[in-house]
Amino acid sequence: MKTENYFLVVRFWVAPEAEAQVIGWLDGGHMAEVAAQPGFLWAKRIRIEKNAQGWSGYSMIYGIESKNAFDLYEKNSLLKSKFAKQRAPFEKHMKIDRFCGEVVAHA
C-alpha cells in the first residue's frame, strides 16, 4: 500500500449563487480527475467555516505519494489550462487559497 508523503490543500469559499455549480463541477469529475493523476492517492473534501461575507467554505485535501508527483502535476500545463477553462464561469464567485507540504512526522 502506497503512503502519502505529500499533501495539497485547496481551501476555497464560494458565493451562495455559485455553490451548486462549483460542487457540481467538483463532484462531476474534477475531484476524481485530479485524484487520478500519477502519484495522487486520494482526495477528500471537507466543509469549513463560512467567511465574513457568508460564503460557504470547503477544503480539498489530496494525499500524494511524493513531492516529485506533485511537481509533475504542477508542470502539466495542458491539464492546468483545462481546469482554468472549466473554472472560468464561476471563478469570480470563489476565493481560493492553496498550500502544500511534505509529511515530516507521524503519530
PEKAMO-V20273 format. One record per residue. N is the residue number from 1. PHI is phi in whole degrees, -180 to 180 (NA if undefined). NEAR is the number of other C-alpha atoms within 12 Angstrom. Layout:
((N:PHI:NEAR) (N:PHI:NEAR))
//
This chain:
((1:NA:5) (2:-78:13) (3:-112:17) (4:-77:27) (5:-113:25) (6:-146:29) (7:-132:33) (8:-117:36) (9:-122:25) (10:-113:29) (11:-101:28) (12:-148:32) (13:-121:35) (14:-131:33) (15:-65:27) (16:-54:20) (17:-72:18) (18:-115:23) (19:-60:24) (20:-62:17) (21:-67:22) (22:-65:32) (23:-64:30) (24:-61:16) (25:-66:23) (26:-63:25) (27:-76:18) (28:-81:14) (29:148:17) (30:-60:25) (31:-59:27) (32:-67:20) (33:-66:23) (34:-66:33) (35:-64:28) (36:-88:19) (37:-68:25) (38:-55:22) (39:88:27) (40:-83:33) (41:-104:29) (42:-166:26) (43:-141:29) (44:-139:24) (45:-118:25) (46:-121:19) (47:-88:20) (48:-119:18) (49:-67:17) (50:-71:19) (51:-88:20) (52:-62:11) (53:-86:15) (54:85:15) (55:-77:23) (56:-68:29) (57:-112:29) (58:-143:30) (59:-131:29) (60:-100:33) (61:-120:29) (62:-115:38) (63:-88:34) (64:-126:34) (65:-63:29) (66:-159:26) (67:-64:23) (68:-59:19) (69:-63:28) (70:-63:31) (71:-60:22) (72:-64:20) (73:-61:26) (74:-63:20) (75:-87:13) (76:-80:17) (77:-66:13) (78:-65:13) (79:-67:18) (80:-61:18) (81:-65:14) (82:-60:15) (83:-64:22) (84:-63:15) (85:-65:14) (86:-66:20) (87:-81:23) (88:-53:17) (89:-62:15) (90:-124:25) (91:-60:23) (92:-69:17) (93:-101:23) (94:-130:29) (95:-123:24) (96:-118:24) (97:-134:17) (98:-119:18) (99:-152:18) (100:-146:23) (101:-177:24) (102:-94:23) (103:-70:18) (104:-119:10) (105:-158:9) (106:-129:8) (107:-118:4))
//
